[in-house]
Amino acid sequence: MYQNAEKVLPPALLRQVQQYVEGTEIYIPKGPGKRLGWGESNGTKKHIASRNRDIVEQYHQGQSIHWLMEQYHLSYDSIRKIVGSHRK
């Protein structure tokens, strides 16, 4: 999210930053321990975990790998990895 540095930084710090960059946008990353992992902020990680559980459950109920490939639009190797990583 874009913010005007004049509104969020103390004047002394703003002058220091201007010594390095001026009139341009910069990205300031979150500090250590505050970063979220891949897919955690938008729910993708949970969605994929849920999808994988569904795939494993359907496989154990007798669905073939080829059927799962068609249903989930994944490769043979991807389905095998998902099923293999969730062995009962």
Secondary structure, 3 states (H helix, E strand, C coil): CCCCHHHHCCHHHHHHHHHHCCCCCCCCCCCCCCCCCCCCCCCHHHHHHHHHHHHHHHHHCCCCHHHHHHHHCCCHHHHHHHHHHCCC
